[in-house]
Structure formats: C-alpha cells, structure tokens
Amino acid sequence: MKLSRLVSWFLLAFGVWSWVIWVTFVKNLIKDGSGLAFDDGHPTAYFWVHLTLAVVSFVLGTVIGGIGLRGLRALRRTS
C-alpha cells in the first residue's frame, strides 16, 4: 500500500502531537495536588487509569508516527 505525501505527513504529525500532549499530561498528573491522583502519597485508581491511557497513547502515537515516517521515506525513494 502506498501512502500519499499528505497522509504520511498527517500520520507523522499525529504521532508527534500524541507524544507532546501525553507527556505534558503525565507531568501534570504526577504533580497533581487536587487529591485525585494521589491519596496520602499513594496512587489512586484515577492515577492508574490515566497512566494506562497515556502509555497506550504513547504506543499508538509511536506506531502511527512510524507509519507516517515510513510513508515519507518510501515516497522519497521513488521520487
């Protein structure tokens, strides 16, 4: 399957965007002072659920960005 240049760039941008957003979210989650993420210094269910979401998003962002990067490399080889 061949990806267009536009689709390849979109997938790569999505992967980068996913990392930027979720890294920021995890930093804020760790520094949470509202009591949602930590209860007396111990992680809560809220923390574990959101950390799991972040890890899954890191993996998906990496895979999707990698597909976009491979698409761009394939287009460069054929040009």
Contact map, one row per residue, 1 for C-alpha under 8 A:
1110000000000000000000000000000000000000000000000000000000000000000000000000000
1111000000000000000000000000000000000000000000000000000000000000000000100000000
1111101100000000000000000000000000000000000000000000000000000000000000100000000
0111111100000000000000000000000000000000000000000000000000000000000000100010000
0011111110000000000000000000000000000000000000000000000000000000000000110010000
0001111111000000000000000000000000000000000000000000000000000000000000000000000
0011111111100000000000000000000000000000000000000000000000000000000100000000000
0011111111110000000000000000000000000000000000000000000000000000001111110000000
0000111111111000000000000000000000000000000000000000000000000000000110010000000
0000011111111100000000000000000000000000000000000000000000000000000100000000000
0000001111111110000000000000000000000000000000000000000000000001101110000000000
0000000111111111000000000000000000000000000000000000000000000001111110000000000
0000000011111111100000000000000000000000000000000000000000000000100000000000000
0000000001111111110000000000000000000000000000000000000000001001100000000000000
0000000000111111111000000000000000000000000000000000000000011111110000000000000
0000000000011111111100000000000000000000000000000000000000001100100000000000000
0000000000001111111110000000000000000000000000000000000000001000000000000000000
0000000000000111111111000000000000000000000000000000000011001000000000000000000
0000000000000011111111100000000000000000000000000000000011001100000000000000000
0000000000000001111111110000000000000000000000000000000000000000000000000000000
0000000000000000111111111000000000000000000000000000000000000000000000000000000
0000000000000000011111111100000000000000000000000000010011000000000000000000000
0000000000000000001111111110000000000000000000000000010000000000000000000000000
0000000000000000000111111111000000000000000000000000000000000000000000000000000
0000000000000000000011111111100000000000000000000000010000000000000000000000000
0000000000000000000001111111110000000000000000000010010000000000000000000000000
0000000000000000000000111111111000000000000000000000000000000000000000000000000
0000000000000000000000011111111100000000000000000000000000000000000000000000000
0000000000000000000000001111111100001000000000100000000000000000000000000000000
0000000000000000000000000111111100001000000000000000000000000000000000000000000
0000000000000000000000000011111110000000000000000000000000000000000000000000000
0000000000000000000000000001111111111100000000000000000000000000000000000000000
0000000000000000000000000000001111111100000000000000000000000000000000000000000
0000000000000000000000000000000111111000000000000000000000000000000000000000000
0000000000000000000000000000000111111110000000000000000000000000000000000000000
0000000000000000000000000000000111111110000101100000000000000000000000000000000
0000000000000000000000000000110111111110001111100000000000000000000000000000000
0000000000000000000000000000000110111111111100100000000000000000000000000000000
0000000000000000000000000000000000111111111100000000000000000000000000000000000
0000000000000000000000000000000000000111110000000000000000000000000000000000000
0000000000000000000000000000000000000111111000000000000000000000000000000000000
0000000000000000000000000000000000000111111100000000000000000000000000000000000
0000000000000000000000000000000000001110111111110000000000000000000000000000000
0000000000000000000000000000000000011110011111110000000000000000000000000000000
0000000000000000000000000000000000001000001111111000000000000000000000000000000
0000000000000000000000000000000000011000001111111100000000000000000000000000000
0000000000000000000000000000100000011100001111111110000000000000000000000000000
0000000000000000000000000000000000000000001111111111000000000000000000000000000
0000000000000000000000000000000000000000000011111111100000000000000000000000000
0000000000000000000000000000000000000000000001111111110000000000000000000000000
0000000000000000000000000100000000000000000000111111111000000000000000000000000
0000000000000000000000000000000000000000000000011111111100000000000000000000000
0000000000000000000000000000000000000000000000001111111110000000000000000000000
0000000000000000000001101100000000000000000000000111111111000000000000000000000
0000000000000000000000000000000000000000000000000011111111100000000000000000000
0000000000000000000000000000000000000000000000000001111111110000000000000000000
0000000000000000011001000000000000000000000000000000111111111000000000000000000
0000000000000000011001000000000000000000000000000000011111111100000000000000000
0000000000000000000000000000000000000000000000000000001111111110000000000000000
0000000000000010000000000000000000000000000000000000000111111111000000000000000
0000000000000111111000000000000000000000000000000000000011111111100000000000000
0000000000000011001000000000000000000000000000000000000001111111110000000000000
0000000000000010000000000000000000000000000000000000000000111111111000000000000
0000000000110110000000000000000000000000000000000000000000011111111100000000000
0000000000111111000000000000000000000000000000000000000000001111111110000000000
0000000000010010000000000000000000000000000000000000000000000111111111000000000
0000000100110000000000000000000000000000000000000000000000000011111111100000000
0000001111110000000000000000000000000000000000000000000000000001111111110000000
0000000110110000000000000000000000000000000000000000000000000000111111111000000
0000000100000000000000000000000000000000000000000000000000000000011111111100000
0111100100000000000000000000000000000000000000000000000000000000001111111110000
0000100110000000000000000000000000000000000000000000000000000000000111111111000
0000000000000000000000000000000000000000000000000000000000000000000011111111100
0000000000000000000000000000000000000000000000000000000000000000000001111111110
0001100000000000000000000000000000000000000000000000000000000000000000111111111
0000000000000000000000000000000000000000000000000000000000000000000000011111111
0000000000000000000000000000000000000000000000000000000000000000000000001111111
0000000000000000000000000000000000000000000000000000000000000000000000000111111
0000000000000000000000000000000000000000000000000000000000000000000000000011111
